[in-house]
Amino acid sequence: MPADAKLIADLRRRALSAQYARPVASPCRDVCRMGQHGYCEGCFRTIDEIAGWANRSDEDKRAIWQTLPQRAATADTAATTDTSNTGDTVQSGRP
């Protein structure tokens, strides 16, 4: 599921808010589905970041938050990948 501009803008706003929050909130959006790009399709964290969230320091959480808008934006461009020298493409997303 490609990220749309509204989702990316929301992630940017929430990432900025997370820089001042105590405790730092989880970016979970209750989508909880890993995409082929290696990120959750809702919050754009890796499985390791999701699994370890509760044990991370606020500093680490803030650093993760800062990466999420860019990940969402680049997930759009990674949604179509070249699979061979013939130029055939495959759409990632839900099977």
N, C-alpha and C positions, 0 to 999 in steps of 0.2 A: 504494500500500500504506500504509494508515494506521499511524501509530506506536502501539504499545500501551504500557501503563503500565510494563511491565517494561523495554522499550527506553528509554523516557524516563528511568527511574530509573538504568539503566546509563549513559546519556549524562551524567546529572548526576554520578554517581560518577566517571566517567572525566574529566569536565571539571574536577572538583576536583583529581584527581591530576595533571592536566596543568599546573596552576598551579605545581607544585613540580618537575616533571620537567625534566631536562636531558640530552639534547635533548628537545624536546616531541614526543611521538609523534603520528602521524597518526591521525585518528579513523576511517579507512577500515575498513569491515566486510566488504569483498569482495562487496558487492551491486552497486555501480557501475551504477545505472540511474537516470536523471533522471526525476523525477516532474513532473506538470503544475504543481505548486506552485513549480517552479524549483530544487528541491534534490534531491540524490542521495537515493534512498529508503533507503540504508543509513546514511550518515553525516550527512545533512542539510546538506552544504556546497553552495555554488554551483559551477558549472563553473569559474569564474574562481578560486575558492578552491582547488579541487582542482588545477587546472593550475599554479598558482603556489606550492603548498605548500612545495616544496623550497627556494624562493628567499625565503621570508618569514622575518622575524626571529622569535625565540622569543616576543617580546612580541605580535607580530601573531597568531601561532598560538594563543597563550593567549586572546587576545580573540575569535578565531573559536570556540574551544572553548566559551567562555562563552555564545555565542549558540545552540549546538546543541540543548540541551534545550528551550528555548522554541520553536525552529523545529519540532522534532519534535511538540511539543504543539499548536502552531497548524496544523500540516499536517493533523491530524485534523479540525479544523473547516473547513479549506479543501477537504477531500476531496469535499464536496458543494457545488456552486455553482449559483446561479440563472442560467439561460441566457436568460430572456425575461421579459416582463411577465406571462406566463400562469402563472408559478410552476413551470414544468417544471424539473426538475433533472437533472443528469448526474453520474454517479459518475466521479471521476478514478481513475487507476491504470493498470494494464496494459491495453493494447488488446485 
